[in-house]
Amino acid sequence: MRVIVIGSGKMLYFLAKQFATAEQHVTVISEKQTECTQLSRQLDSTLVICGDGSDPKVLNDAEAFRADVLLSLTPYDHNNLVACQIADKMFGVPKTIALVNDPDNTELFRKLGVTVAFSATKIIAGLIEQQTGFQEITNLVPVANGLVTITETKLPEESPVVGKSLLDIPLPSNALIACLIRDDRVIIPRGQTTLQAQDKVLVLTQPENASKVLSLLTGHE
Amino acid sequence: MAKFQYIVIVGCGRLGSALANQLSKLGNSVVVIDRHQSSFEKLSSEFSGFQMEGDAMELSTLHQAQVKKADCFLAATDNDNVNLTVAQIAKTLFNVPTVMARIFDPARDDVYRQFGIETICPTALSSQAFLQALEGQNRENNS
């Protein structure tokens, strides 16, 4: 797979380092001359290009025409959008990923042809909200471009659903208790399965419902 | 051009301020947005529209400028990518009927023209003007 990463700073360095394996070819583009020199010394198998990642000439030098994925991670939303659009329209890059700094732009970027637009602000805000609200939550993973969240939580003694069967729990229609872990045993629950305190529960929900479902399961607001 | 349109201009530099002054003088209702208050000093006494200090890349600024009611949206900042982005926002999110963007880079100009953004490229325009003037000169010399 051929990957192009546009950005700067530590994030660019560590991403390039992580991506650069035998099966993957990574090209990084940064506007900072000194950073480029440093990167090319640190990253052996990586091609480093100094320039504006939204400039068609620079993308051509980066061989965007045969790239599989382009990631644009600059702190400016307009640069990320234009880099992704030019990669898509002019070079036919099949998958473009943009960092969205202003969370309000996420939807818009998808509408304008960016394959994946993600907002670090939104992800971190979501994590903090969840972690501070529910200490029992050990894991929160967004899947399918953030359309679905998988959450793991432990049922406390005082949980209102302890002793109830799944059929009797008023879960919203777009949420599912997918799996229970009880004394290190995995149980795929059915309607009759009864929940016990200390059960670990894996829940699939849409993100907007996640906190509602978790309040229901843990009894915490 | 129909009389008395509601026009939003992003960027109050040399181009933005000239457009704002002229369009306001012709009787249109003009709002000009710029990140720096000092840019509005370029507006003439004939400008009777609104000035708005703010970043047009933030959707709230565009909402505040009532872009959804605009007949015409002109992106005239000195940054090609900002112009391309706000122009697309005006077109797809606010459905403004006439949207135009100034793009310095001819390569970018080409790409975006292909997918329906009306662009004005000063580089292409000046090179055309130069070549035409040169042709005129040559014709004069030969006759």
Chai-1 contact restraints between the chains, C-beta under 6 A:
chainA,res_idxA,chainB,res_idxB,connection_type,confidence,min_distance_angstrom,max_distance_angstrom,comment,restraint_id
A,S54,B,N81,contact,1.0,0.0,6.0,A-B,restraint_1
A,P56,B,A107,contact,1.0,0.0,6.0,A-B,restraint_2
A,H78,B,N81,contact,1.0,0.0,6.0,A-B,restraint_3
A,H78,B,V82,contact,1.0,0.0,6.0,A-B,restraint_4
A,H78,B,T85,contact,1.0,0.0,6.0,A-B,restraint_5
A,N79,B,N81,contact,1.0,0.0,6.0,A-B,restraint_6
A,L81,B,T85,contact,1.0,0.0,6.0,A-B,restraint_7
A,V82,B,N81,contact,1.0,0.0,6.0,A-B,restraint_8
A,V82,B,L84,contact,1.0,0.0,6.0,A-B,restraint_9
A,I86,B,V111,contact,1.0,0.0,6.0,A-B,restraint_10
A,K89,B,V111,contact,1.0,0.0,6.0,A-B,restraint_11
A,M90,B,V111,contact,1.0,0.0,6.0,A-B,restraint_12
A,D104,B,L59,contact,1.0,0.0,6.0,A-B,restraint_13
A,L112,B,Q88,contact,1.0,0.0,6.0,A-B,restraint_14
